Every structure is written in structure tokens, then in C-alpha cells.
Amino acid sequence: MKRIITVCFAILCSVALFSQPSTKLVPAHLKDAAVSGISKLSYLESQNTQVPAENVHGLKIDEWTEEVIGETVYDLQSNYSSQNRLYLFEDGTIGGTWTMGFTTTSFPDRGTGYNYFDGTEWSDYPTARIEGQRSGWPSYQPFGAEGEIICSHVTAGTDGLLLNHRPVKGSGAWTEMILQGPPGNELISWPRMVTNGPDRNYIHVFSITLPVGNGGALYNGMDGALLYNRSLDGGVTWDINNVQPPETNIDYYIAYGGDYYAIAEPRGETLAFLMASKWHDLYLLKSTNNGEDWEKTIIWEHPYPFFDWDVTVTDTFYTTDGAVACAIDNYGDVHVVFGLTRVGHFEIGDTYSGFPFIDGLGYWKEGMPPFESSEPLNTMKPENLIEDVNLIGWTLDINGNGVWDVIGTVESLGNYRTGVSSMPQITIDESDNIYVLYSSVAETFQTDDQNYKHLNLRVSYDNGETWQPEIYDLTADIMHVFSECVHPVMSPTSDDYIHIIYQEDSEPGGSVQGDLDPYGDNRTPYIKVAKSELGVGTGEINKPEYLDLAGQNFPNPASTYTSISIHLLNSANVDMEVFNVTGQKVLSVNKGNLSAGVHNITLDISALPAGTYFYTVRANDEQITHKMQVK
């Protein structure tokens, strides 16, 4: 059954919440909290882990909807960066894909889940993969005059990459083509595919050869070599076949891992591919002649060149966390976003130490200087970056008390091997407005022993020169109190809306990644957010006219009475409602018309059972929601 949430229901009207920036939330002692013995494997493919079966102003979103379009039990959508998996077509239809599987624990049924929006509604949930064999990690694009194409990889044999396409999007049979790697390395994996040219008939594919740890073999001395393939006739032939791009081979790097990279939506004949890792440079490959030639730009030079697990011993250092995204603007310049982290490789061997509480989302565009890697000016360290210039994302102070209210143990964070704020996405529209989406640890949203992640959105209205001060939490509403919101994907195209899919689960972390959570249903929700609600084209944010502040109730927890202080900018009719975690209204108070100024509202909660509740203060058509505890 489909779950549809339309944000016109009263309790959900404050679903998108925004916060003033603060990069100082994570306490110093947590930044030094380390996890040792992390496997060097930068990918999980054949592995199958055996496990048991509010804040500041609420921004009213009138045109915000969420609809679940699919499900999966297999919950590893990406090792680090996500493929391009969602596309808004010019006619208003949308195609969405994800990795899907239901049969634990080896998931023989794993493959691409696909759903289609025909301009009016989404189809029913898919129950079977697109491909004819076990596969995954789809990359989705327009193909032909009216069609679509999906590139995914298989996990055994020599078939390489699977390209399934059909001439009419949303209907008809799929035709499958195979793209193999070079002899002895046929099984190339973790693809990134884009299309361009007349009728989107040109295909560009980046992938890596299967690493030794996954049953592959060295290629030209590299354990995971980057390969580029191009077809100018819809995949019938490949005029550039399994070529290592310039300055990416064994003379420059020892190995690449799966999903450490991203590809941009093409702009004409301009293409962009971004490579990142904890263990090598962050660099950009750009072509302005449709892949004939590539120019490499090192955005950040790694402090330990030619990092080798069997040779290199390091101190701790700040680096990218491997989750990256890129987009090309209307002038042909490339914009890059990436997560930050800190690691150390203290002794020879196949494991390392990580520091999971490092927080920050880095930003770079062509024309900006590269980042520094040397101490003490290592500009991969968040404290050395410039807020709103090359540091544009971070965790939010959701309850506005200046303290980061999380459980605060290394076990409390889901095991994604990324930073606190990561899994970024970036979209640039035709007006040079930039939308950056990322997943970040959300304070006050937690189970007994783990913190959830939410989706945060930030906007620039001048092509990245400045950033709006507000960061929106798109999943802070009551329906996501017990939701882990990760692996977001944004369509590279937009209309009056930003279009998003992500993975939502009731448990932080992932079963496949070994968080020891039981396998269970994970949902793929689709979100669209109206640009007009974000002040698109004006650089302005909707400011409150009446309700400036509604504070956290005190005392909290409480058992008999609790009070809430509110600040009205102008006189307004004020009422208040209390909901339990299922969304049922359990208490309401109408205060009538109150004058501008500070007022205290006292609630009698003595009849409420102990537990978690949410109270919404409403002043005319503006409202703010907070969480409270009854003991």
C-alpha cells in the first residue's frame, strides 16, 4: 500500500524547519572519539553480513508532498556517493530507481527497483528487478527521443555492466545490452552513466575494475582501475572502450574503491566526473568536447601520496569522507560538494581508525583555489574552512539551545563510514540557483541508543557566491520522528519544484553494513519541494509575521504542568495542540487573540500517559512544533 503525506494537514504544515548556521555544535571531546579496526574495503558487494531476521521558526510549506514509491529489504544504496537515479523529464514525468532486494541474507533477487510518475500519479510498488540476473547500483538517464536507460552492475561471471533500455519511458519491454571490461577484468562495477547528444543517444560510462578483495584482479598494476567508455550510437558500438583517463593510472594512484565518485548532468558537450577518497586526492575530470579529451584538476592533494596499506603509516589527518557530488552550471563551470572526516592508519595492515563525529560539508567551484593538505593549515579540517564560502553544511541545533543534544557515543551513529553531515547532492537550475541536499545527524531524534539522520537543504541564489543563512530540515515533522533518512538523490533537472528520493528506515544504520539491526522493510519516499517556498529568484526567505519564537516547554520532562513561552511580533489568534507519536491529537488549548509581546502558555498534562509528545503553537497561519516528554 502506498503511503502518501501531503503537507496541508495541520500537524505537518511546519514540516520544513530552518536553522541559523552553527558549525560549533559538535563538542571537542566527541571530535576526538575514534573507532579502530575499520576494514579497508571501500565497498560492500559480495559481503552479506549475517544479522538477526524544533526548534527555531517553522517555515510553512504549502506545496510540499511526500509519497513512498517503493520498498526494499536490502538497505545498502551506496557505499559512499550515490548514482544519478532520479530524473525529471521535460514533459513533467519522472523516473526513479534504487537498489532493491527482499530475500535475506544473500539477496539473490537483488537488482534495480524502478517506478514511474506519468504526470498524475506514481505506479504501484515494483516487486521484481529490471535485470535478468543479480545486480545493483543503477544509474538512470533519458535515452532516445522518448525513452530511458539504466546501467547497473552484476556480481558474478564476466557479463560486466548491464544496460537496460526501452524506447518509451514508463512502459514496454526492456532490452538489455552488456558492456564488458578489458580481457581478464570483464567484471567492471559501480558505474556512473550519463547520456547527451541528439535524442540523448550518446552514452558515457565511468566504472572501476573489480578489486581483488571482491574477487577481481589487478589491471595495469591497479587494484581497482578507473575506466571510461563512450558510445555515439546508443550502445551498438563503443568508440572509446575501457580507457583509463589521463593522470589516473598507476603512475598517479595505486587503487580506487567503489562509489568514491560522482558524475554531473552534461551541459551540451561539457562533461564532469569527480573522484574522491579518504586515501587519495580529490580531483575533477572535465571534458569540453564530449569525452574526446579530459583535463584533470586536483581540488585537494592528499598528504600521503601513493597510500599503500602494506607500506604507509600515518598520523591522523582530515580528508574527504568519499561521499561527493558535482554539477555543471550554465557557464560550463563545475561545482563540487563533499563530506569531511578524519582518519589514521597507525600500523601496517588492512584496517584503519576513523573519527565519526567530524562534521562539515565542503564546497568548491572552478575558479576557487585548491584546498590545503599540510598542517597546520589543513583546510580539510572544518575549523580551518570559511563558513558560507567553502564550508556550507553542518548539523543543526534543532531545539535552539546552543547544545548538541545527541547520545554522544561512537556506537550511537549509523555505520556509514562518513561524516556527521554527508551523502551530498547538488542541482543547479536555469537561473543559476544552486540547491545542496545532504543527510545529517539530527539531535533529539533518536532510539534508546542511536541517533537518526535527517535531510537538510541549503540554497544559493547567485551561483555559489553567497549562501542563504537558513538550512532546512526537510524531515523534521512528526511523521519522521522514528525515521532514518539517508542516501538522498536529487534530480539534476527541476521545474517549479526540487525533486528528491531517499531511503527511509525505522532503525539508524544499515543491516548490510553490519549495524546489527534486523533486516526489515526500507522505504523509498519521493519528495517535491516548491521553489517558491524557498524564495527562489529573490534570495529572500519567508519571514514570520506573527510567531517569532515558541520556546521549549519547561519543565521537560514534566508530569503535571508545563509552560511554553512564545513571542508574537504582532497580535494574533493563538492556539496550541498536543499530539502523540502516532499523530493523534490528545490536547488542545485556544488562547484567543493575544497582543504583540511575550506570553506564557501553561498546559495541564496530568492526564497524559508517560511518553513522547509533540506540541504545536499556532499564531494565525504560522506555527512551530517541538517535542516534549511526559513522565
SEDREN-734119 format. One line per 10 residues: number of its first residue (from 1); their letters; for each residue x, y, z of C-alpha. Coordinates in Angstrom, 2 decimals. Last residue first. Example, Ala and Ser with C-alpha at 12.3 -4.5 7.8 and 13.67 -1.06 7.14 Angstrom:
<lumdos>
2) SA) 13.67/-1.06/7.14 | 12.30/-4.50/7.80
</lumdos>
This chain:
<lumdos>
631) KVQMKHTIQE) 6.93/11.26/32.87 | 5.74/13.32/29.94 | 8.40/14.25/27.39 | 8.28/17.10/24.89 | 8.92/17.60/21.17 | 8.50/20.96/19.49 | 6.38/22.33/16.64 | 6.13/25.94/15.38 | 3.21/27.55/13.58 | 2.17/30.35/11.30
621) DNARVTYFYT) -1.37/30.69/9.85 | -2.85/32.75/12.72 | -0.42/32.09/15.56 | -0.10/28.32/16.05 | 1.88/26.51/18.74 | 2.31/22.81/18.01 | 3.12/20.34/20.76 | 4.68/16.95/20.17 | 4.58/14.03/22.60 | 6.90/11.30/23.91
611) GAPLASIDLT) 5.83/9.07/26.79 | 4.11/8.85/30.15 | 0.32/8.75/29.90 | -1.45/12.12/29.68 | -3.98/13.10/32.36 | -1.55/15.32/34.29 | -0.69/17.31/31.18 | -2.19/20.63/32.27 | -0.56/23.11/29.90 | 0.59/26.62/30.75
601) INHVGASLNG) 1.06/29.19/27.99 | 3.41/32.09/28.68 | 3.29/35.27/26.60 | 5.97/37.61/25.21 | 4.98/40.56/23.02 | 2.36/41.51/20.44 | -1.19/41.17/21.72 | -3.08/37.90/22.07 | -6.33/36.92/20.33 | -7.81/33.69/21.62
591) KNVSLVKQGT) -5.85/31.40/23.92 | -7.23/28.17/22.45 | -5.86/25.00/24.08 | -5.83/21.47/22.64 | -4.91/18.04/23.99 | -4.61/14.45/22.74 | -4.42/14.89/18.96 | -3.40/11.58/17.38 | -0.26/11.78/15.20 | 1.07/8.33/16.13
581) VNFVEMDVNA) 3.76/9.87/18.35 | 1.18/11.65/20.50 | -0.13/15.07/19.56 | -0.56/18.30/21.57 | -2.36/21.35/20.16 | -1.98/25.07/20.80 | -3.97/28.12/19.86 | -3.12/31.77/19.28 | -5.13/34.39/17.37 | -2.66/37.12/16.51
571) SNLLHISIST) -1.30/40.48/17.63 | 2.03/41.27/16.01 | 5.62/40.11/16.55 | 4.47/37.43/18.99 | 6.99/35.75/21.29 | 6.02/32.46/22.94 | 6.96/30.89/26.29 | 5.74/27.34/26.92 | 4.82/26.05/30.37 | 4.46/22.56/31.89
561) YTSAPNPFNQ) 2.04/21.14/34.41 | 1.56/17.66/35.90 | 4.26/15.14/34.94 | 7.04/17.07/33.22 | 10.15/16.09/31.24 | 10.75/18.90/30.42 | 9.98/21.66/32.89 | 9.69/23.83/30.93 | 8.49/23.67/27.33 | 10.99/24.56/24.61
551) GALDLYEPKN) 10.40/28.03/23.21 | 7.96/29.35/20.67 | 9.52/32.22/18.75 | 8.71/34.86/16.14 | 5.07/33.97/15.58 | 3.30/36.85/13.83 | 4.78/37.97/10.54 | 7.38/35.25/10.24 | 9.99/35.63/7.49 | 9.69/33.76/4.17
541) IEGTGVGLES) 13.27/33.62/2.91 | 14.64/36.02/0.34 | 17.19/35.45/-2.39 | 14.61/36.73/-4.85 | 14.73/34.16/-7.65 | 13.61/31.33/-5.40 | 12.19/32.45/-2.07 | 12.34/28.94/-0.58 | 8.57/28.41/-0.64 | 8.58/29.45/-4.29
531) KAVKIYPTRN) 10.97/26.58/-5.02 | 8.18/24.14/-4.18 | 9.55/20.98/-2.56 | 8.98/17.55/-4.09 | 9.67/14.41/-2.10 | 9.72/10.74/-3.18 | 9.98/8.09/-0.49 | 11.90/4.82/-0.95 | 11.01/2.64/2.05 | 13.08/0.15/3.99
521) DGYPDLDGQV) 11.39/-3.00/5.26 | 13.34/-5.15/7.67 | 16.65/-6.87/8.31 | 17.41/-6.82/11.99 | 19.92/-4.23/13.19 | 23.44/-5.47/13.81 | 24.97/-2.34/12.28 | 26.77/-4.63/9.83 | 26.72/-2.69/6.59 | 24.00/-4.94/5.19
511) SGGPESDEQY) 21.82/-4.16/8.21 | 22.13/-0.43/7.80 | 22.43/2.48/10.20 | 19.67/4.06/12.24 | 16.50/1.95/12.54 | 12.98/2.92/11.40 | 14.01/3.19/7.75 | 13.83/5.76/4.97 | 15.88/5.68/1.78 | 15.84/8.79/-0.41
501) IIHIYDDSTP) 14.12/10.38/-3.40 | 14.15/14.06/-4.32 | 12.61/16.53/-6.79 | 13.05/20.31/-6.38 | 9.97/22.11/-7.65 | 8.94/24.83/-10.07 | 10.84/22.86/-12.69 | 13.95/20.86/-11.89 | 16.70/18.85/-13.56 | 19.61/17.11/-11.86
491) SMVPHVCESF) 17.00/15.05/-9.97 | 18.05/14.81/-6.36 | 19.20/11.58/-4.66 | 19.25/11.04/-0.90 | 21.10/8.06/0.62 | 19.76/8.58/4.15 | 16.70/9.45/6.24 | 16.49/7.28/9.38 | 12.94/7.76/10.60 | 11.39/7.47/14.05
481) VHMIDATLDY) 10.13/11.03/14.47 | 9.64/11.21/10.70 | 5.84/11.55/10.57 | 6.01/14.23/13.27 | 7.92/16.59/11.02 | 11.69/17.17/10.95 | 12.23/15.56/7.54 | 13.07/18.52/5.28 | 15.42/20.18/7.77 | 16.10/23.49/6.03
471) IEPQWTEGND) 19.37/25.40/6.40 | 18.84/29.15/6.58 | 21.60/31.69/6.02 | 21.20/31.73/2.22 | 24.52/31.12/0.56 | 26.74/33.58/-1.31 | 28.84/33.38/-4.48 | 27.51/29.89/-5.22 | 25.67/30.64/-8.45 | 23.81/33.68/-7.09
461) YSVRLNLHKY) 20.66/32.26/-5.47 | 22.41/29.79/-3.16 | 20.27/27.25/-1.29 | 20.61/24.79/1.59 | 18.68/21.56/2.23 | 18.96/19.10/5.13 | 17.69/15.50/5.16 | 17.57/13.81/8.55 | 19.73/11.23/10.34 | 18.68/9.33/13.45
451) NQDDTQFTEA) 20.64/8.93/16.67 | 21.24/5.57/18.35 | 20.86/4.04/21.83 | 17.27/4.37/23.02 | 16.12/5.48/19.59 | 16.81/9.02/18.45 | 15.61/12.39/17.17 | 16.73/14.99/19.74 | 19.72/15.97/17.54 | 19.58/15.09/13.86
441) VSSYLVYIND) 22.70/13.54/12.30 | 22.96/14.85/8.75 | 21.95/13.78/5.24 | 22.66/16.24/2.44 | 20.95/18.43/-0.15 | 22.50/21.37/-1.98 | 20.32/23.52/-4.24 | 22.03/26.06/-6.51 | 20.11/28.82/-8.29 | 21.83/29.69/-11.55
431) SEDITIQPMS) 18.51/30.66/-13.19 | 18.49/27.54/-15.38 | 18.71/25.27/-12.35 | 21.74/23.92/-10.49 | 21.35/20.66/-8.51 | 23.70/19.27/-5.85 | 23.56/16.08/-3.75 | 25.52/15.28/-0.61 | 25.81/11.96/1.30 | 27.40/13.80/4.26
421) SVGTRYNGLS) 26.90/15.66/7.53 | 28.16/13.70/10.58 | 31.00/12.28/8.49 | 31.09/9.03/6.53 | 31.86/5.40/7.35 | 28.10/4.63/7.04 | 27.81/2.81/10.36 | 24.87/4.59/11.96 | 25.86/6.80/14.86 | 25.14/5.91/18.51
411) EVTGIVDWVG) 28.02/3.40/18.66 | 30.55/6.23/18.63 | 28.88/7.62/21.73 | 27.27/11.05/22.03 | 23.60/10.39/22.66 | 22.80/13.63/20.85 | 21.72/17.02/22.17 | 24.18/19.39/20.51 | 23.99/22.43/22.77 | 23.14/26.01/21.73
401) NGNIDLTWGI) 19.53/25.67/22.93 | 17.87/26.06/19.53 | 15.95/22.77/19.58 | 17.21/21.71/16.16 | 20.78/22.92/16.52 | 21.64/21.65/13.06 | 24.48/19.51/11.71 | 26.68/21.09/9.08 | 26.73/22.42/5.50 | 28.35/25.26/3.54
391) LNVDEILNEP) 32.08/25.22/4.25 | 33.94/26.63/1.24 | 32.38/30.10/1.31 | 29.42/30.13/3.72 | 31.72/29.38/6.65 | 35.40/29.57/5.81 | 37.39/26.38/6.37 | 40.06/25.89/9.02 | 37.65/24.63/11.68 | 36.32/22.05/9.22
381) KMTNLPESSE) 39.76/20.41/8.82 | 40.07/19.73/5.10 | 41.80/23.10/5.03 | 44.99/21.68/6.51 | 46.62/24.92/7.62 | 48.68/23.47/10.48 | 49.48/21.24/8.73 | 49.65/20.49/5.01 | 46.65/19.42/2.92 | 45.47/22.75/1.52
371) FPPMGEKWYG) 42.32/23.09/-0.56 | 42.55/24.23/-4.17 | 41.88/27.86/-5.10 | 38.40/28.83/-6.38 | 37.98/29.44/-10.11 | 36.08/26.22/-10.69 | 33.77/25.54/-7.78 | 34.38/24.19/-4.30 | 32.19/23.27/-1.32 | 32.84/21.28/1.86
361) LGDIFPFGSY) 30.17/19.78/4.12 | 31.13/19.62/7.78 | 31.15/17.42/10.87 | 33.74/15.09/12.37 | 31.93/12.86/14.88 | 32.83/9.52/13.22 | 36.59/9.66/13.87 | 38.08/6.74/11.97 | 40.90/4.29/12.66 | 42.24/1.99/9.95
351) TDGIEFHGVR) 42.26/-1.66/8.92 | 44.12/-3.71/6.31 | 47.56/-3.75/7.85 | 50.69/-1.80/8.59 | 50.24/0.41/11.62 | 48.73/3.76/12.58 | 46.46/4.40/9.63 | 44.51/7.48/10.76 | 41.22/9.08/9.81 | 39.32/12.38/9.97
341) TLGFVVHVDG) 36.14/13.26/8.07 | 34.58/15.71/5.65 | 31.70/15.29/3.20 | 31.81/16.66/-0.34 | 30.28/19.28/-2.63 | 31.56/20.29/-6.09 | 30.55/22.91/-8.65 | 31.77/22.69/-12.25 | 31.84/25.68/-14.60 | 30.17/25.47/-18.03
331) YNDIACAVAG) 28.55/28.90/-17.84 | 25.06/27.48/-17.16 | 26.38/25.49/-14.19 | 27.81/21.97/-14.16 | 27.07/19.77/-11.14 | 29.07/17.68/-8.69 | 28.55/15.22/-5.82 | 30.70/13.61/-3.14 | 30.69/10.95/-0.40 | 34.26/9.69/-0.01
321) DTTYFTDTVT) 34.82/11.01/3.52 | 37.11/13.78/2.32 | 40.21/14.26/4.44 | 41.48/15.37/7.83 | 44.61/13.69/9.18 | 45.60/11.33/11.97 | 49.25/10.30/11.82 | 50.11/7.92/9.04 | 51.75/4.58/8.26 | 52.11/3.65/4.59
311) VDWDFFPYPH) 53.64/0.35/3.45 | 51.16/-2.55/3.27 | 48.06/-0.35/3.15 | 49.64/1.76/0.39 | 48.95/5.49/0.04 | 50.58/6.66/-3.17 | 50.73/10.24/-1.90 | 50.16/10.73/1.86 | 49.04/14.36/2.37 | 46.34/14.01/-0.32
301) EWIITKEWDE) 46.12/16.91/-2.74 | 42.77/18.69/-2.74 | 40.96/20.08/-5.80 | 43.35/18.45/-8.25 | 42.15/19.42/-11.72 | 42.36/16.89/-14.57 | 41.54/17.78/-18.16 | 39.85/15.20/-20.36 | 39.84/14.83/-24.13 | 37.42/13.20/-26.57
291) GNNTSKLLYL) 34.77/12.99/-23.87 | 32.15/15.27/-25.37 | 34.47/18.12/-26.31 | 34.50/20.20/-23.12 | 35.79/17.41/-20.91 | 36.37/17.65/-17.19 | 37.98/15.28/-14.70 | 37.93/16.63/-11.15 | 40.14/15.60/-8.26 | 40.10/14.78/-4.55
281) DHWKSAMLFA) 43.43/13.11/-3.97 | 43.92/9.70/-2.35 | 43.16/7.68/0.78 | 39.97/9.10/2.29 | 38.58/9.08/-1.21 | 37.40/11.35/-4.01 | 36.83/11.32/-7.78 | 34.57/13.74/-9.65 | 33.47/13.39/-13.28 | 32.39/16.33/-15.46
271) LTEGRPEAIA) 31.11/16.52/-19.04 | 30.69/19.54/-21.33 | 29.34/18.66/-24.77 | 25.95/20.29/-24.12 | 25.71/20.63/-20.37 | 26.01/17.06/-19.05 | 24.44/16.00/-15.70 | 27.41/15.54/-13.40 | 29.17/12.33/-12.36 | 30.16/11.11/-8.91
261) YYDGGYAIYY) 32.96/9.20/-7.21 | 34.03/7.08/-4.22 | 31.27/4.59/-5.09 | 33.58/1.57/-5.37 | 37.23/1.84/-4.43 | 40.24/3.07/-6.36 | 43.82/1.79/-6.18 | 47.53/2.60/-6.50 | 47.40/6.17/-7.80 | 49.48/8.51/-10.01
251) DINTEPPQVN) 51.76/6.39/-12.20 | 49.35/3.51/-11.66 | 46.67/5.30/-13.73 | 44.54/8.43/-13.20 | 46.70/11.04/-14.93 | 44.80/10.78/-18.22 | 41.59/8.73/-18.28 | 42.00/4.93/-18.33 | 40.27/3.71/-21.47 | 37.85/0.79/-21.44
241) NIDWTVGGDL) 36.44/1.43/-24.93 | 36.14/4.79/-26.64 | 34.31/4.14/-29.94 | 31.85/1.83/-28.19 | 29.44/0.19/-30.62 | 25.70/-0.55/-30.51 | 25.44/1.37/-27.26 | 23.14/4.15/-28.44 | 25.23/5.16/-31.43 | 27.83/7.56/-30.03
231) SRNYLLAGDM) 29.14/5.16/-27.39 | 31.69/6.11/-24.74 | 33.58/4.13/-22.10 | 35.83/5.40/-19.31 | 37.77/3.18/-16.89 | 39.11/3.76/-13.37 | 41.30/0.94/-12.09 | 40.50/-1.11/-8.97 | 43.63/-2.69/-7.61 | 45.98/-1.07/-10.11
221) GNYLAGGNGV) 49.02/-2.69/-11.77 | 47.69/-2.38/-15.31 | 44.55/-4.13/-14.06 | 44.82/-6.12/-10.83 | 42.27/-8.91/-10.45 | 38.72/-9.29/-9.19 | 37.25/-11.47/-6.45 | 35.88/-8.65/-4.33 | 39.07/-8.08/-2.37 | 40.99/-8.12/-5.66
211) PLTISFVHIY) 39.10/-5.06/-6.86 | 36.57/-5.24/-9.74 | 37.61/-2.83/-12.47 | 36.18/0.63/-11.94 | 33.33/2.46/-13.65 | 32.66/5.54/-15.80 | 30.06/5.39/-18.57 | 29.15/7.92/-21.28 | 26.27/7.18/-23.66 | 25.35/9.30/-26.71
201) NRDPGNTVMR) 21.74/8.81/-27.85 | 20.23/11.60/-25.77 | 17.93/12.41/-28.72 | 20.90/14.12/-30.40 | 23.71/14.37/-27.86 | 23.67/13.51/-24.16 | 23.62/10.50/-21.83 | 25.08/9.91/-18.38 | 26.38/6.81/-16.60 | 28.19/6.22/-13.32
191) PWSILENGPP) 29.00/2.55/-12.75 | 29.85/0.60/-9.58 | 31.48/-2.36/-11.38 | 33.59/-3.80/-14.18 | 33.51/-7.59/-14.50 | 35.47/-8.11/-17.70 | 38.83/-7.73/-15.98 | 40.79/-10.56/-17.60 | 40.15/-9.09/-21.05 | 39.05/-5.44/-20.73
181) GQLIMETWAG) 35.68/-4.55/-19.16 | 32.39/-5.66/-20.57 | 29.35/-3.61/-21.57 | 26.26/-5.78/-21.94 | 22.98/-4.78/-23.60 | 19.46/-5.49/-22.33 | 16.17/-4.55/-23.96 | 13.34/-3.64/-21.60 | 9.73/-4.30/-22.54 | 7.12/-1.57/-22.67
171) SGKVPRHNLL) 6.04/1.30/-20.48 | 7.28/4.14/-18.27 | 9.67/5.67/-20.76 | 9.11/4.74/-24.39 | 12.07/3.42/-26.42 | 13.34/0.94/-23.83 | 16.71/0.47/-22.17 | 18.63/-1.93/-19.96 | 22.40/-1.51/-19.86 | 24.09/-4.26/-17.85
161) LGDTGATVHS) 27.73/-3.83/-16.83 | 30.27/-6.66/-16.81 | 28.99/-10.02/-18.07 | 32.01/-11.95/-16.86 | 30.63/-14.12/-14.08 | 29.50/-12.77/-10.73 | 28.14/-9.63/-9.07 | 26.37/-7.73/-11.82 | 26.48/-3.99/-12.44 | 23.83/-1.47/-13.37
151) CIIEGEAGFP) 23.13/0.98/-16.20 | 19.51/2.04/-16.69 | 18.14/3.64/-19.87 | 15.07/5.69/-20.75 | 12.96/6.51/-23.79 | 11.21/9.36/-25.56 | 13.63/10.57/-28.25 | 16.41/8.21/-27.30 | 17.65/7.68/-23.77 | 16.92/9.67/-20.62
141) QYSPWGSRQG) 19.10/8.59/-17.67 | 19.39/6.22/-14.69 | 22.46/4.79/-12.91 | 21.66/1.61/-11.00 | 23.79/0.16/-8.17 | 22.50/-3.41/-8.39 | 22.69/-6.84/-9.97 | 21.51/-10.42/-9.59 | 20.29/-11.55/-13.00 | 17.64/-10.74/-15.61
131) EIRATPYDSW) 17.61/-7.02/-14.84 | 14.59/-4.82/-14.10 | 14.08/-6.12/-10.57 | 10.82/-7.56/-9.26 | 8.19/-6.32/-6.79 | 7.74/-2.76/-8.03 | 5.46/-0.55/-5.93 | 2.41/0.57/-7.86 | 2.81/3.36/-10.41 | 3.21/7.01/-9.49
121) ETGDFYNYGT) 0.47/9.52/-10.26 | -0.53/12.42/-12.50 | 2.45/13.34/-14.67 | 3.19/9.72/-15.52 | 5.36/9.12/-12.45 | 7.43/5.97/-12.95 | 8.93/3.42/-10.56 | 12.01/1.23/-10.75 | 13.77/-1.13/-8.34 | 17.06/-2.28/-9.81
111) GRDPFSTTTF) 18.56/-5.58/-8.70 | 18.75/-8.03/-5.80 | 16.77/-11.26/-6.09 | 19.65/-13.48/-4.88 | 19.67/-11.39/-1.69 | 22.41/-13.24/0.25 | 20.69/-12.66/3.59 | 17.86/-12.25/3.09 | 15.38/-12.30/0.19 | 13.87/-8.84/-0.42
101) GMTWTGGITG) 16.12/-6.91/-2.79 | 16.10/-3.44/-4.35 | 18.78/-0.97/-5.43 | 17.08/2.30/-6.36 | 15.40/3.90/-9.37 | 13.11/6.85/-10.17 | 11.65/8.06/-13.45 | 9.68/11.28/-13.59 | 7.10/12.77/-15.98 | 6.77/16.54/-16.22
91) DEFLYLRNQS) 7.09/16.77/-20.01 | 10.70/17.99/-19.77 | 11.74/14.87/-17.86 | 12.51/14.82/-14.12 | 15.20/12.22/-13.46 | 16.13/10.17/-10.41 | 18.95/7.65/-10.01 | 22.23/9.53/-10.60 | 24.47/7.22/-8.59 | 25.04/7.79/-4.91
81) SYNSQLDYVT) 28.35/8.53/-3.21 | 29.67/6.40/-0.30 | 28.99/2.65/-0.21 | 25.65/3.18/-1.89 | 22.06/2.01/-1.58 | 22.91/-0.57/1.09 | 19.47/-1.37/2.52 | 18.39/-4.70/1.03 | 14.90/-5.03/2.49 | 13.39/-2.86/-0.23
71) EGIVEETWED) 10.32/-0.72/-0.75 | 8.87/1.56/-3.38 | 7.21/4.84/-4.32 | 6.56/6.32/-0.87 | 4.94/9.71/-1.32 | 5.99/13.02/0.15 | 4.47/16.39/-0.64 | 5.39/20.00/-0.06 | 3.28/22.72/-1.64 | 2.05/24.82/1.27
61) IKLGHVNEAP) 5.32/24.76/3.19 | 5.11/26.81/6.39 | 8.53/27.61/7.73 | 8.79/26.78/11.43 | 10.96/29.29/13.26 | 13.55/27.88/15.66 | 13.39/24.36/17.14 | 12.00/22.04/16.50 | 15.98/-11.66/10.96 | 19.04/-11.48/13.10
51) VQTNQSELYS) 22.33/-10.49/11.41 | 24.64/-12.17/8.90 | 26.60/-9.55/6.95 | 26.48/-10.16/3.22 | 29.78/-9.43/1.51 | 29.73/-9.87/-2.26 | 29.43/-6.13/-2.73 | 30.40/-3.95/0.19 | 32.81/-1.22/-0.86 | 35.75/0.75/0.42
41) LKSIGSVAAD) 37.30/-2.33/1.98 | 39.99/-1.10/4.39 | 38.08/-2.61/7.29 | 37.64/-0.41/10.36 | 39.76/-1.69/13.27 | 39.60/1.45/15.37 | 36.75/3.82/16.13 | 37.81/7.19/17.50 | 36.32/9.91/19.70 | 38.48/13.02/19.21
31) KLHAPVLKTS) 35.67/15.09/17.64 | 33.47/13.91/20.51 | 35.69/15.59/23.12 | 35.60/18.87/21.20 | 31.80/19.13/21.32 | 29.91/19.06/17.98 | 27.82/22.24/17.80 | 30.40/24.77/16.59 | 29.39/24.96/12.95 | 26.24/26.98/13.58
21) PQSFLAVSCL) 24.03/28.27/10.81 | 20.56/29.65/11.62 | 18.01/26.91/11.45 | 15.14/26.03/9.18 | 12.22/23.71/9.56 | 10.37/22.05/6.73 | 7.47/20.04/8.15 | 5.77/23.04/9.73 | 2.48/22.35/7.96 | 2.60/18.75/9.10
11) IAFCVTIIRK) 0.41/18.97/12.20 | -2.28/20.81/10.30 | -2.66/18.52/7.31 | -1.75/20.54/4.22 | 1.55/18.81/3.86 | 0.51/15.85/1.80 | 1.82/12.51/3.07 | 1.17/9.48/0.89 | 1.91/5.90/1.95 | 1.27/3.44/-0.83
1) M) 0.00/0.00/0.00
</lumdos>
